[in-house]
Amino acid sequence: MDNENNSTTQIILKSIIFSMGFFIIAQLLSFGFTNDKNSYTRISAYELQQEDEIDYLWLGASRVYRGIDPEILDCSLNALTFNAGSSSQRPEDSYFRLKEILKHHHVEKVVYDINYIMFQDYPGDSTIRTHILLDYMPFGINKLQYAYEVLGKPEYGITTISNIVRYKEAWKDSKKVLQNIRMHLLDSSYKECDYSKAKTGDEWYDGKGFVYSTRVYESGDYLQVPWSREDLYPLQLEYLQKMVSLCKEYGCELLFISLPVYPDYLEREPNYADIYDYFLTFSEKNEIEYVDLNQITMSELGLTKESFQDEMHLNGKGAEEISRYLAGYLSAREGKE
């Protein structure tokens, strides 16, 4: 009997030692393979950890993190705002990100950008949109569910503790691997997420999830995804409904908006009236206020062509203008409550 107990204990100890060793090696490889010093998502995740109370949490794809300036909203509303948008963030990504945030922060209101493209199948949709959030999400049940439900494939399970699968080709440059490990372990500006140098060309990270761009739109068509109710991803609609339920569970109000795109883009989408009607109906069914800023003229919003960096995204000046407009709208709305 004693021998059996000793054997079981040894197996358990060996399993623990193996797991710890595997975790340490995976982390070191992750450090070595990744140079994410200026990653907007990493810096945003770090800043989010420093927050406690959040009055307005903004969620959605790149239109959000490029189009909402929390500093303007904070000053205008005397509130605490955070921009939790990320590249190509679909409703499934928004749901798991929101779930993680609500576990650690008290949020009064969630503002979600309805971008119809994120509900449809479109060419070039990449799992990178999910990986960039998983990379900086604390390990736990929510992270495991996120990886399992959204990525699906068992081999992606490693993403919950390391991003070595995504950067597996980096091992070929041993010098960079050593430089990256040193940066992760010893570089104080990396550990403190100093974003003063988080700049790429004509854009930079400007705090609380917002990315400021000086680029000005001149010409060129943005990716068009023709609208079809038949081509909507049922799962994305389910995750939007899950977000509604999650906000009710945590007692925070959910608002829907659609940030403005350049008019030429909508002119190439002949069914935009149906798009608006579809999401308005969903909002009314769930008793959620929905404001589509594309139903308002550019002049009323204070925007011009120079306010955009391309057909889909506002630039820094445009983000400032639309944030002022939304501050006025939210302020008036608060006055009615």
Secondary structure as UniProt FT lines:
FT   HELIX           2..33
FT   TURN            37..38
FT   HELIX           40..50
FT   STRAND          53..59
FT   HELIX           62..67
FT   HELIX           70..77
FT   STRAND          81..83
FT   TURN            87..88
FT   HELIX           91..104
FT   STRAND          106..113
FT   HELIX           116..119
FT   TURN            123..124
FT   HELIX           128..134
FT   TURN            135..136
FT   HELIX           141..146
FT   HELIX           147..151
FT   HELIX           154..160
FT   TURN            164..167
FT   HELIX           168..172
FT   HELIX           174..186
FT   HELIX           188..191
FT   TURN            192..193
FT   TURN            196..197
FT   STRAND          199..200
FT   TURN            201..202
FT   STRAND          203..205
FT   TURN            208..209
FT   STRAND          211..213
FT   HELIX           229..231
FT   HELIX           234..250
FT   STRAND          253..258
FT   HELIX           263..267
FT   TURN            270..271
FT   HELIX           272..285
FT   TURN            286..287
FT   STRAND          290..292
FT   HELIX           293..295
FT   HELIX           298..301
FT   HELIX           305..307
FT   HELIX           316..336
//
